[in-house]
Each structure stands twice: as structure tokens, then as C-alpha cells.
Amino acid sequence: HLEPYDGRDAPAFQGDVTYLLDTYGEHPAFHRTPEGKPFWYVYDSYRQPAEFWAAILTPNGSRTLRGTRLDGVFIGLYLSRGHERYAEVGGFDGLYTYFAATAFSDGTRTSEWPRLVTWTSQRNKLFIPCVGPGYDDSRLRPWNAASWRYRAMGRYYQDMWEAAISSEAQIIGVTSFNEWGEGTQIEPAAASRQSATSGYKYQSYGPDPNLYLNLTAAAVATWGERRLSRGAHARSIMAEALVTEDARLETQHQSLRAKAERLYKKRTGCVRARLGAGGGKLFRAIVQASEEQRALDETREALRQRIR
């Protein structure tokens, strides 16, 4: 997670990526794609214009990281409508929402998530909705009460997970594991007690210290089951379409076979009558029909492989 700071220009950003890769790149917790590309979540990416990021993240940018050892999957923050531009123009590989407070921004309006999944997938990009157990930064920002969200003993978290799963996003982020300052932590915790000094009390987990880890495991299991079910349904539709296409090709195959047989008989008659020119023309027609039949057979075999 790359945080913003004053003076974050292209060389500084490249230096940040270099340092983190060199220092932590081999750590097993450093998330990478199956091909080995590291994931980078660029927080507050909108603080620089899309053209700034284009110089770094597009293949022909003046300071591009693409095609170098610093290349990776760079995900920009989606806060408001119009920030799609950062994926389309800025060269980001996708967009994420980060915030755990629903309706805090356009990005955290869960009703927007299906649209953003569709928009990014049409452009070969990622949309990563983030879910959280609640939000309470009253100790840091007492003026921010409009963004506080009550945990409701896990119900809020479950509802966000359901919205993210239903959006059919390929990746879902969790905000957060241990950000206690904003009240989004899901790590194991004992029942909360009121502070003797400040009087503050964290929203309770209830009697189970592992409540949110258990809810996370259950949500991930549900997500996996839904994805498998959607995949099976899609494969079923595809198989039905392929069977129909195979039947159509079989009809075409039989037609070509009959045509070749007619042409062969006709050419045999021409040869016997010593009609050389006519026989040659018919011979070429037979060859063409044979080639069409061979191509058809190859197409049908490819279809049968897909059906299997």
C-alpha cells in the first residue's frame, strides 16, 4: 500500500517501489500474481493528474516502469465518479475502494460496484471492492461522525461481503486487519473495556475473540462456492452451444461428402469420355471440397475437445 506524501514525483515513486521490492520483495506475504508480478495499491492516486501516472504506468511513458524489473499490477484509488480516467488514461491496471464506510464516497456505494466491475472488465482491468467490519475514527477525527459505521456484531461486515460477492469482482479487499485507529480491525481481540483514562470503548466483538476471522472465512467460502456455481453454469451454456454447433457442422459435413461423391462420379465419366478440360475443372472442385471437409473435421474436433 503506497501512501501519498508531499513531493511524491516520478523519481520518488520509482524509488519507493525499488526500495520495497529490494527489502520485502521475497517475503511470502508479498502478494504477487501467478506470473510473479507484485501488487501495488496506490492510495490517494487522484492527488496527481492521470497524465502524471501515464508517464510511469503506460508502456510508452517517459519514465515507464512497464517492461522493467519494477513492473507490477498497479491499482489506483477509486473515490469519485470520473476516477475511471486513472485506469483508462493513467495506465493503472485497476481500481480499488479502500474505505470501510459504505456510502462514504461513490466508490463505497455498493450499488456502484457491479457497474465498475463491468466497466473495468471490458477494458481488461480489475475492480477491487473493499469490505470492512465497521468504521469509527472518533478518537482521531471527532468531527467525522457522518462516516462512522456501527459493527452490529458482524452484520455490517457480512452485508459488505455480500455486496462485494454479488458484484462478481475477481478480487475483494479487506479493510483492515489491524487499523485500530479507524476501528476497522478484524484481528482477534478480547471483549472491549472502557478506558480508565479517556473513557473510550471500542465496539465489541462479543464473546468470541475470533468473530471477524471466522466471518471472513465463511464469506470467502461462500464467495468460492458462488464462483464455482457461476463457472459451472457458464460451462453448461457453452457446452449446449457447442453441441448445437457440432450438429450444424455435421449437416455441413454430410453435404460436403455428398458433393465430393457427385463430383468424383462426374469426373470419372469425363475421363472415360476423354473430356480433359472438363475433367481438370472437376478435379479442382473435388480437391476444394476435400479441403473444406478436412477443415470442417478439424473444427469439429476442436469443438469436441472444448465440450469435454
N, C-alpha and C positions, 0 to 999 in steps of 0.2 A: 504494500500500500504506500504509494508515493505521495507524501504530503506536500502542500504548497508552501512557499516562503518567498519573501521579498528577494528579488534578484534572481529568480529561477529562469535563466535564459537557456538557450540550446546547449552551450558547453557545460553549464551546471547540471542540466538534466542528464546529459551523457555521462558526466562524472558520477552522478548518483547511481545510475544503472551499472556502470563499471564497478564501483565500489561494492554494491550489494551482491553482484554476481561473483566477484572475486572473493568476498568474505563469507557469503552464505549460500552460494550457488550449488554447492554439493550437499547441502543439508537435506535429509529425506523429507522434511516438511515443506521444502521449497516447491510450490506447485508448478508442474510442467505439463505440457501436452504429451500424448504418447510419442510424438516425434521429438520430444526433448525441449521444446520452446517454453521459456518461463512465462508465467502470467504476471502482468503488472497492472494494478488498479491505480489509476491516476486521479487522485482526489482533487476536487475543485478545478478540473481541467478547463472549465469555462472562463477562468480568470485570465487566460490568454486567448487571443483570437484563433479561430480554426486554421488560419494561414500560418500562424506560428508553429502549430503542431504538424502541418503539412510538410514543412521544411525538414522535420525529424522523422515523420512516420510514413511518408509516401516514397515509393521506390526512386523517384527522380528528384526528391527534395535535396536542397543544397547541403543539408547536414544529416542526411538519412542514416538511420540505423538498420534499414532493411538490407538483408543480404550480408550483414556483418555478424560478428560473434555476439553483438548486443541485441540482435533481433529477438523479438518475442511476440507475445499476444498482449497488446496494449488496450486496456479498457478505460474509456473516459466516463466521467460522471454525467448522468442524465438528471438534470434538476428541473428544467422547464421545457415546454414545447419550443421547438426551434433548435434545441441542442442536438437533434439528429444530424445537424450540419457538421458536428465534430467527427462523426463516423464517415459521412459522405465526402466531406472536403478535407478534414483534418487528418485522415488516414488512420483513425483508431479502428481496431478490429472489432469493437463492440462498445456497448454502453451498460452501465450498472447504476443502481439507485441508491445504494448505501443506507439511507436513513431508515430507522426503525419505526418512525411515527407515520402512520397512514395519513394520507391527505395533507401531509406537511408541504408537499410540492407536487407538481404534475407527475414527477417520476414516482412518487409514492401513492398516487391514486391507483389502487389496484385495478380499477376498471380500464385503465390505460394499458395495462400490461399485455393483453392479447394483441392489441394494435401494434405495440412496439416489437413484440415477438415476430409478427408478420412482416413489419417494415424491415427489420434487420435481416431476417432470413431471406427475404427477396434480394438482398444485396450481399449475401454470403457473409453476414456479420453476426455477432452474438448480442442478445439482450439478456442481462443477468439481473432479475429482480432480487432484492434483498429482503429478508424477513427478520423480525426481531420479537422478543418476548414482551416488549413494552418500551416506554421511554419516560425517563424522569431525570432531567438535568437541573432540578430546582436548587441544588447546592451550588451549581456553577452559574446558572442563568435564572435567577429568581423571577425575572421579568418574562420568561418564555413559557408561561403556563399554557398557552394555546397549543403547544406541541406535546405536552405531557400525555402519555397514554397508560391507562391502568392495565396491569397484567391479567387481572381476573383469574388468577390461579391457573394460568396456562391457556385459557380460552382465546385470548388475543393472539397468542403465538400460533395456535392451531388454525385460526382464521386466516392469518397471513400466509401460512404454509399452503392452505387450501387454495387461496387465490393464485399463488405462485405456481402450484402444480397444475391448476386448471388453465393457466396461460400457455402451457406446453413449452415453457422455456427449457433449453438444453442444460443450463447451469442455474443453480439457485444459490445465492449467498446468504450467510447468516451474520447479522449484526447484533450482538457480537459475542465472543467467548468470555471476555473479562473486562469490558469497558464499564466499570462501576460508576464512574463519574457521570455517565449519561443514563445509568440504570438499564443497560441493555445486556447485561451479563447473563450467560446461561451455565457457567461453570458450577460445579457442586458448591452448595452453601448451606450452612446451618440456618435454622429459623432466626429471623431478624429480631434484634432487640433495640430498643430506643437508646440512642447515645446519651450517656450521662452528662456530657459537656454541651453538645449542640441541640439535643432533643430530637435529632433527625432519626428516622427509622426507614430502612429500605423496605420496598414492597416484598411481602413474604413469599417464600416458596411453599409454605405449608410444612407438613411433617416430613416430606421426602427431600433430602438434600440434592438428589439426582433428578428431580422432577423434569427440568428442562433438557437434560441429556436424554432422558427416556422419551420425552415428547419428540425430540429431534430424531431419535432412532425410529420411532413409529412413523413419523412423517416421511422420512427417507424411504422406509419400506413401502409405504403407500405410493409414493412417487414412482418407485421402481415397478410396482405392480401395474400402475396405470400406463407407464411407458411400454411395458411388455404387452399389455392388452391392446394399446393403440397400434403397436407394431404388428401384432398377430392379425388385427382387423385389416390393416393396410395390406399385409401379405395375402390375406384371403381375397381381398378385392383384386389385387394384382393377379393372383392365380386364376381367378374366374375370367379376367380379361384375357389372360394368356391362353387359356383353354379355348375361348371363343376365337381368338386369332389363329390358333392352331387348326381349328376346324375350317376356318376360311381358307387357310393355306393348303389344307388337304384337298379342298374342292379345286383350288387353282392347280394343285399338283396333278390331280386326275385329268384336268382339262389339258394341261401341257403334255401329259403322257399320251392322251388320245391324239392330240395334234401331231406329235412326233411319229406315232404309228401310221397315221394317214399320209404324212409327208414321205415316210420311208417307202410305203407301198407305192405311192405315186412315182417316186424317183426310180424304184425298181422297174416300173413299167416304162419309164422314159429311157432307161439304159437299154432295156430289151429292144425298144423301138429305135435305138441309136439316136436319140434326141439329146445330143451332147450339151448344148447351151441350156436347154430346159432342165436337164439333169443337174448341171452345175448349180443353177439357181436354187433348185430344190434342196441340193446337198447343203448349201449355206443356210437355208431355212432350218434344216434338221439340226445343224450344229448350233444355231442360235437357240433353238428350242431346248436342246440338251443343256446348254449353258444356263439358260433360265431355270431349268429343272434342278440343276446342281446348286445354283444359288438359293433356290427355294428350299431344298433339302437342308442346306447349312443354316438358313434362317429358322427352320422348324426345329432343328436340333438345339440351337441356342435357346429358343423358347422353352423347350422341354427341360433344359438344364435349369432355367430360371424357375420353372414350375416346381421342380424337385427341391 
